Amino acid sequence: MKTVTMLPRSRPLTVADLAAVPDDGHRYELLDGSLVATPAPGHSHQRVKADR
């Protein structure tokens, strides 16, 4: 059974609300009280080109 975390919608979110979000591999941040999920960078973004 999967655990679901419900966040309040009647007020801006706080750092305590962010701490209650389960670690599901997504990157979350708060912007002006709104929860924003950003995807992790892909492999091509992380690859470094070596000078030749």
N, C-alpha and C positions, 0 to 999 in steps of 0.2 A: 504494500500500500504506500502511495506517495504522500509526503507531507506537503500541505499547501499553506503558505504564509499569506495572510490577508493584510494589506497595508491600508491605513485610513485614507479616505478620499475627501473628508470634510475639513482637512487642514493641511498646511504644508508639512512635508516630511522632515524628520530630524535625523541627526546622527544615530540616535538610539533606534529609530526605525530602520536605518540602513544596516545597523549591526544585527537586526533580526532577520535579514534576508539570508536564506540558506546559501552555502557555498556550492553553487551548481556549475561552476566553470565560466560563468559570464562575468564581465567586468561592469560593475555598477558604480555610479556616482550620483551625488545630489547636486542639482543646479537650481537655485532659487526655490528649494523645497520640492522639486520634482525629481523622481527617480528616472535615471537615464541608463540604459544598457547599451554598451558599445561592444562590438565584436572584437575578439583578439586579432591582432595582425596576422595575415597569412604568411606562408613560408616565403613567398617572393618579396614581401615587405621586409622580412628579417634578413634576407640574404645580403651578404656584403660582396661587392665586386672587388677582386684583387687587381691592382695595377699590373699591367704587363709591359 
